[in-house]
Amino acid sequence: MTWLWSVLLVVGVALLGYTAVRVLAGGLADGSGGADLRTSSGGPRARQVLDERYAAGELSTQEYEERRAVLARGEDGS
């Protein structure tokens, strides 16, 4: 019976570690699997995040337009 608790503990620690890695990579919240938003094509997810940040008031109109132009050109701004 003690071995059962040991197995459950190991499985629990493994799941906790897996979840921590996924959360730190940003993969659970948005379903992207931790994918980088800075794609060479300025993909739809990057534009969606930009639109959301603008709508939330995190970006000025000037910043929004500049970043939108960068995505349209396919550059990552770095």
Distance bins in CASP14 RR format, pairs under 12 A and 6 or more apart:
PFRMAT RR
TARGET T0000
AUTHOR 0000-0000-0000
RMODE 2
METHOD distances of the structure
MODEL  1
1 7 0 0 0 0 0 1 0 0 0 0 0
1 8 0 0 0 0 0 1 0 0 0 0 0
2 8 0 0 0 0 0 1 0 0 0 0 0
2 9 0 0 0 0 0 1 0 0 0 0 0
3 9 0 0 0 0 0 1 0 0 0 0 0
3 10 0 0 0 0 0 1 0 0 0 0 0
4 10 0 0 0 0 0 1 0 0 0 0 0
4 11 0 0 0 0 0 1 0 0 0 0 0
5 11 0 0 0 0 0 1 0 0 0 0 0
5 12 0 0 0 0 0 1 0 0 0 0 0
6 12 0 0 0 0 0 1 0 0 0 0 0
6 13 0 0 0 0 0 1 0 0 0 0 0
7 13 0 0 0 0 0 1 0 0 0 0 0
7 14 0 0 0 0 0 1 0 0 0 0 0
8 14 0 0 0 0 0 1 0 0 0 0 0
8 15 0 0 0 0 0 1 0 0 0 0 0
9 15 0 0 0 0 0 1 0 0 0 0 0
9 16 0 0 0 0 0 1 0 0 0 0 0
10 16 0 0 0 0 0 1 0 0 0 0 0
10 17 0 0 0 0 0 1 0 0 0 0 0
11 17 0 0 0 0 0 1 0 0 0 0 0
11 18 0 0 0 0 0 1 0 0 0 0 0
12 18 0 0 0 0 1 0 0 0 0 0 0
12 19 0 0 0 0 1 0 0 0 0 0 0
12 20 0 0 0 0 0 1 0 0 0 0 0
13 19 0 0 0 0 0 1 0 0 0 0 0
13 20 0 0 0 0 0 1 0 0 0 0 0
14 20 0 0 0 0 0 1 0 0 0 0 0
14 21 0 0 0 0 0 1 0 0 0 0 0
15 21 0 0 0 0 0 1 0 0 0 0 0
15 22 0 0 0 0 0 1 0 0 0 0 0
16 22 0 0 0 0 0 1 0 0 0 0 0
16 23 0 0 0 0 0 1 0 0 0 0 0
17 23 0 0 0 0 1 0 0 0 0 0 0
17 24 0 0 0 0 1 0 0 0 0 0 0
17 25 0 0 0 0 0 1 0 0 0 0 0
18 24 0 0 0 0 0 1 0 0 0 0 0
18 25 0 0 0 0 0 1 0 0 0 0 0
18 27 0 0 0 0 0 1 0 0 0 0 0
18 28 0 0 0 0 0 1 0 0 0 0 0
19 25 0 0 0 0 0 1 0 0 0 0 0
19 26 0 0 0 0 0 1 0 0 0 0 0
19 27 0 0 0 0 0 1 0 0 0 0 0
19 28 1 0 0 1 0 0 0 0 0 0 0
20 26 0 0 0 0 0 1 0 0 0 0 0
20 27 0 0 0 0 0 1 0 0 0 0 0
20 28 0 0 0 0 0 1 0 0 0 0 0
21 27 0 0 0 0 1 0 0 0 0 0 0
21 28 0 0 0 0 0 1 0 0 0 0 0
21 33 0 0 0 0 0 1 0 0 0 0 0
21 34 0 0 0 0 0 1 0 0 0 0 0
22 28 1 0 1 0 0 0 0 0 0 0 0
22 29 0 0 0 0 1 0 0 0 0 0 0
22 30 0 0 0 0 0 1 0 0 0 0 0
22 31 0 0 0 0 1 0 0 0 0 0 0
22 32 0 0 0 0 0 1 0 0 0 0 0
22 33 1 0 0 1 0 0 0 0 0 0 0
22 34 1 0 0 1 0 0 0 0 0 0 0
23 29 1 0 0 1 0 0 0 0 0 0 0
23 30 0 0 0 0 0 1 0 0 0 0 0
23 31 0 0 0 0 0 1 0 0 0 0 0
23 33 0 0 0 0 0 1 0 0 0 0 0
23 34 0 0 0 0 0 1 0 0 0 0 0
24 33 0 0 0 0 0 1 0 0 0 0 0
24 34 0 0 0 0 1 0 0 0 0 0 0
25 31 0 0 0 0 0 1 0 0 0 0 0
25 32 0 0 0 0 1 0 0 0 0 0 0
25 33 1 0 0 1 0 0 0 0 0 0 0
25 34 1 0 1 0 0 0 0 0 0 0 0
25 35 0 0 0 0 1 0 0 0 0 0 0
25 36 0 0 0 0 0 1 0 0 0 0 0
26 32 1 0 0 1 0 0 0 0 0 0 0
26 33 1 0 0 1 0 0 0 0 0 0 0
26 34 1 0 1 0 0 0 0 0 0 0 0
26 35 0 0 0 0 1 0 0 0 0 0 0
26 36 0 0 0 0 0 1 0 0 0 0 0
26 37 0 0 0 0 0 1 0 0 0 0 0
27 33 1 0 1 0 0 0 0 0 0 0 0
27 34 1 0 1 0 0 0 0 0 0 0 0
27 35 1 0 0 1 0 0 0 0 0 0 0
27 36 0 0 0 0 0 1 0 0 0 0 0
27 37 0 0 0 0 0 1 0 0 0 0 0
27 45 0 0 0 0 0 1 0 0 0 0 0
28 34 0 0 0 0 1 0 0 0 0 0 0
29 49 0 0 0 0 0 1 0 0 0 0 0
30 37 0 0 0 0 1 0 0 0 0 0 0
30 45 1 0 0 1 0 0 0 0 0 0 0
30 46 0 0 0 0 0 1 0 0 0 0 0
30 48 0 0 0 0 1 0 0 0 0 0 0
30 49 0 0 0 0 1 0 0 0 0 0 0
30 52 0 0 0 0 0 1 0 0 0 0 0
31 45 0 0 0 0 1 0 0 0 0 0 0
32 39 0 0 0 0 0 1 0 0 0 0 0
32 43 0 0 0 0 0 1 0 0 0 0 0
32 44 0 0 0 0 0 1 0 0 0 0 0
32 45 1 0 0 1 0 0 0 0 0 0 0
32 46 0 0 0 0 0 1 0 0 0 0 0
32 48 0 0 0 0 0 1 0 0 0 0 0
32 49 0 0 0 0 1 0 0 0 0 0 0
33 45 0 0 0 0 0 1 0 0 0 0 0
34 45 0 0 0 0 0 1 0 0 0 0 0
35 43 0 0 0 0 0 1 0 0 0 0 0
35 45 1 0 0 1 0 0 0 0 0 0 0
35 46 0 0 0 0 0 1 0 0 0 0 0
35 49 0 0 0 0 0 1 0 0 0 0 0
36 42 0 0 0 0 0 1 0 0 0 0 0
36 43 0 0 0 0 0 1 0 0 0 0 0
36 45 0 0 0 0 1 0 0 0 0 0 0
36 46 0 0 0 0 1 0 0 0 0 0 0
36 49 0 0 0 0 0 1 0 0 0 0 0
36 76 0 0 0 0 1 0 0 0 0 0 0
36 78 0 0 0 0 0 1 0 0 0 0 0
37 43 0 0 0 0 1 0 0 0 0 0 0
37 44 0 0 0 0 0 1 0 0 0 0 0
37 45 1 0 1 0 0 0 0 0 0 0 0
37 46 1 0 1 0 0 0 0 0 0 0 0
37 47 0 0 0 0 1 0 0 0 0 0 0
37 48 0 0 0 0 1 0 0 0 0 0 0
37 49 1 0 1 0 0 0 0 0 0 0 0
37 50 0 0 0 0 1 0 0 0 0 0 0
37 52 0 0 0 0 0 1 0 0 0 0 0
37 53 0 0 0 0 0 1 0 0 0 0 0
37 67 0 0 0 0 0 1 0 0 0 0 0
37 71 0 0 0 0 1 0 0 0 0 0 0
37 76 0 0 0 0 1 0 0 0 0 0 0
38 45 0 0 0 0 0 1 0 0 0 0 0
38 46 1 0 0 1 0 0 0 0 0 0 0
38 47 0 0 0 0 0 1 0 0 0 0 0
38 49 0 0 0 0 0 1 0 0 0 0 0
38 50 0 0 0 0 0 1 0 0 0 0 0
38 67 0 0 0 0 0 1 0 0 0 0 0
38 70 0 0 0 0 1 0 0 0 0 0 0
38 71 0 0 0 0 1 0 0 0 0 0 0
38 74 0 0 0 0 1 0 0 0 0 0 0
38 75 0 0 0 0 1 0 0 0 0 0 0
38 76 1 0 1 0 0 0 0 0 0 0 0
38 77 1 0 0 1 0 0 0 0 0 0 0
38 78 1 0 0 1 0 0 0 0 0 0 0
39 45 0 0 0 0 1 0 0 0 0 0 0
39 46 1 0 0 1 0 0 0 0 0 0 0
39 47 0 0 0 0 0 1 0 0 0 0 0
39 49 0 0 0 0 0 1 0 0 0 0 0
39 71 0 0 0 0 1 0 0 0 0 0 0
39 74 0 0 0 0 1 0 0 0 0 0 0
39 75 0 0 0 0 0 1 0 0 0 0 0
39 76 1 0 0 1 0 0 0 0 0 0 0
40 46 0 0 0 0 0 1 0 0 0 0 0
40 70 0 0 0 0 0 1 0 0 0 0 0
40 71 0 0 0 0 0 1 0 0 0 0 0
40 73 0 0 0 0 0 1 0 0 0 0 0
40 74 1 0 0 1 0 0 0 0 0 0 0
40 75 0 0 0 0 1 0 0 0 0 0 0
40 76 1 0 0 1 0 0 0 0 0 0 0
40 77 0 0 0 0 0 1 0 0 0 0 0
40 78 0 0 0 0 0 1 0 0 0 0 0
41 47 0 0 0 0 0 1 0 0 0 0 0
41 71 0 0 0 0 1 0 0 0 0 0 0
41 72 0 0 0 0 0 1 0 0 0 0 0
41 73 0 0 0 0 0 1 0 0 0 0 0
41 74 1 0 1 0 0 0 0 0 0 0 0
41 75 0 0 0 0 0 1 0 0 0 0 0
41 76 0 0 0 0 0 1 0 0 0 0 0
42 48 0 0 0 0 0 1 0 0 0 0 0
42 49 0 0 0 0 0 1 0 0 0 0 0
42 50 0 0 0 0 1 0 0 0 0 0 0
42 67 0 0 0 0 0 1 0 0 0 0 0
42 68 0 0 0 0 0 1 0 0 0 0 0
42 69 0 0 0 0 0 1 0 0 0 0 0
42 70 0 0 0 0 1 0 0 0 0 0 0
42 71 1 0 1 0 0 0 0 0 0 0 0
42 72 1 0 0 1 0 0 0 0 0 0 0
42 73 0 0 0 0 1 0 0 0 0 0 0
42 74 1 0 1 0 0 0 0 0 0 0 0
42 75 0 0 0 0 1 0 0 0 0 0 0
42 76 1 0 0 1 0 0 0 0 0 0 0
42 77 0 0 0 0 0 1 0 0 0 0 0
43 49 0 0 0 0 0 1 0 0 0 0 0
43 50 0 0 0 0 0 1 0 0 0 0 0
43 71 1 0 0 1 0 0 0 0 0 0 0
43 72 0 0 0 0 0 1 0 0 0 0 0
43 74 0 0 0 0 1 0 0 0 0 0 0
43 76 0 0 0 0 0 1 0 0 0 0 0
44 50 0 0 0 0 0 1 0 0 0 0 0
44 51 0 0 0 0 0 1 0 0 0 0 0
44 71 0 0 0 0 1 0 0 0 0 0 0
45 51 0 0 0 0 0 1 0 0 0 0 0
45 52 0 0 0 0 0 1 0 0 0 0 0
45 71 0 0 0 0 0 1 0 0 0 0 0
46 52 0 0 0 0 0 1 0 0 0 0 0
46 53 0 0 0 0 0 1 0 0 0 0 0
46 67 0 0 0 0 1 0 0 0 0 0 0
46 68 0 0 0 0 1 0 0 0 0 0 0
46 70 0 0 0 0 1 0 0 0 0 0 0
46 71 1 0 1 0 0 0 0 0 0 0 0
46 72 0 0 0 0 0 1 0 0 0 0 0
46 74 0 0 0 0 1 0 0 0 0 0 0
46 75 0 0 0 0 0 1 0 0 0 0 0
46 76 0 0 0 0 1 0 0 0 0 0 0
46 77 0 0 0 0 0 1 0 0 0 0 0
47 53 0 0 0 0 0 1 0 0 0 0 0
47 54 0 0 0 0 0 1 0 0 0 0 0
47 64 0 0 0 0 0 1 0 0 0 0 0
47 67 0 0 0 0 1 0 0 0 0 0 0
47 68 1 0 0 1 0 0 0 0 0 0 0
47 69 0 0 0 0 0 1 0 0 0 0 0
47 70 0 0 0 0 0 1 0 0 0 0 0
47 71 1 0 1 0 0 0 0 0 0 0 0
47 72 0 0 0 0 1 0 0 0 0 0 0
47 74 0 0 0 0 0 1 0 0 0 0 0
48 54 0 0 0 0 0 1 0 0 0 0 0
48 55 0 0 0 0 0 1 0 0 0 0 0
48 68 0 0 0 0 0 1 0 0 0 0 0
48 71 0 0 0 0 0 1 0 0 0 0 0
49 55 0 0 0 0 0 1 0 0 0 0 0
49 56 0 0 0 0 0 1 0 0 0 0 0
49 58 0 0 0 0 0 1 0 0 0 0 0
49 59 0 0 0 0 0 1 0 0 0 0 0
49 64 0 0 0 0 0 1 0 0 0 0 0
49 67 0 0 0 0 1 0 0 0 0 0 0
49 68 0 0 0 0 0 1 0 0 0 0 0
49 71 0 0 0 0 0 1 0 0 0 0 0
50 56 0 0 0 0 0 1 0 0 0 0 0
50 57 0 0 0 0 0 1 0 0 0 0 0
50 58 0 0 0 0 1 0 0 0 0 0 0
50 59 1 0 0 1 0 0 0 0 0 0 0
50 63 0 0 0 0 1 0 0 0 0 0 0
50 64 1 0 0 1 0 0 0 0 0 0 0
50 65 0 0 0 0 0 1 0 0 0 0 0
50 66 0 0 0 0 0 1 0 0 0 0 0
50 67 1 0 1 0 0 0 0 0 0 0 0
50 68 1 0 0 1 0 0 0 0 0 0 0
50 69 0 0 0 0 0 1 0 0 0 0 0
50 70 0 0 0 0 1 0 0 0 0 0 0
50 71 1 0 0 1 0 0 0 0 0 0 0
50 72 0 0 0 0 0 1 0 0 0 0 0
51 57 0 0 0 0 0 1 0 0 0 0 0
51 58 0 0 0 0 0 1 0 0 0 0 0
51 59 0 0 0 0 1 0 0 0 0 0 0
51 64 0 0 0 0 1 0 0 0 0 0 0
51 67 0 0 0 0 0 1 0 0 0 0 0
51 68 0 0 0 0 1 0 0 0 0 0 0
51 71 0 0 0 0 0 1 0 0 0 0 0
52 58 0 0 0 0 1 0 0 0 0 0 0
52 59 0 0 0 0 1 0 0 0 0 0 0
52 64 0 0 0 0 0 1 0 0 0 0 0
53 59 1 0 1 0 0 0 0 0 0 0 0
53 60 0 0 0 0 0 1 0 0 0 0 0
53 63 0 0 0 0 1 0 0 0 0 0 0
53 64 1 0 0 1 0 0 0 0 0 0 0
53 67 0 0 0 0 1 0 0 0 0 0 0
53 68 0 0 0 0 0 1 0 0 0 0 0
54 60 0 0 0 0 1 0 0 0 0 0 0
54 61 1 0 0 1 0 0 0 0 0 0 0
54 62 0 0 0 0 0 1 0 0 0 0 0
54 63 0 0 0 0 1 0 0 0 0 0 0
54 64 1 0 1 0 0 0 0 0 0 0 0
54 65 0 0 0 0 1 0 0 0 0 0 0
54 66 0 0 0 0 0 1 0 0 0 0 0
54 67 0 0 0 0 1 0 0 0 0 0 0
54 68 0 0 0 0 1 0 0 0 0 0 0
55 61 0 0 0 0 0 1 0 0 0 0 0
55 64 0 0 0 0 1 0 0 0 0 0 0
56 64 0 0 0 0 0 1 0 0 0 0 0
57 63 0 0 0 0 0 1 0 0 0 0 0
57 64 0 0 0 0 1 0 0 0 0 0 0
58 64 0 0 0 0 1 0 0 0 0 0 0
58 67 0 0 0 0 0 1 0 0 0 0 0
59 65 0 0 0 0 1 0 0 0 0 0 0
59 66 0 0 0 0 1 0 0 0 0 0 0
59 67 1 0 0 1 0 0 0 0 0 0 0
59 68 0 0 0 0 1 0 0 0 0 0 0
60 66 0 0 0 0 1 0 0 0 0 0 0
60 67 0 0 0 0 0 1 0 0 0 0 0
61 67 0 0 0 0 0 1 0 0 0 0 0
61 68 0 0 0 0 0 1 0 0 0 0 0
62 68 0 0 0 0 0 1 0 0 0 0 0
62 69 0 0 0 0 0 1 0 0 0 0 0
63 69 0 0 0 0 0 1 0 0 0 0 0
63 70 0 0 0 0 0 1 0 0 0 0 0
64 70 0 0 0 0 0 1 0 0 0 0 0
64 71 0 0 0 0 0 1 0 0 0 0 0
65 71 0 0 0 0 0 1 0 0 0 0 0
65 72 0 0 0 0 0 1 0 0 0 0 0
66 72 0 0 0 0 0 1 0 0 0 0 0
66 73 0 0 0 0 0 1 0 0 0 0 0
66 75 0 0 0 0 0 1 0 0 0 0 0
66 77 0 0 0 0 1 0 0 0 0 0 0
67 73 0 0 0 0 0 1 0 0 0 0 0
67 74 0 0 0 0 0 1 0 0 0 0 0
67 75 0 0 0 0 0 1 0 0 0 0 0
67 76 0 0 0 0 0 1 0 0 0 0 0
67 77 0 0 0 0 1 0 0 0 0 0 0
68 74 0 0 0 0 0 1 0 0 0 0 0
68 75 0 0 0 0 0 1 0 0 0 0 0
69 75 0 0 0 0 1 0 0 0 0 0 0
69 77 0 0 0 0 0 1 0 0 0 0 0
70 76 1 0 0 1 0 0 0 0 0 0 0
70 77 1 0 1 0 0 0 0 0 0 0 0
70 78 0 0 0 0 0 1 0 0 0 0 0
71 77 0 0 0 0 1 0 0 0 0 0 0
END
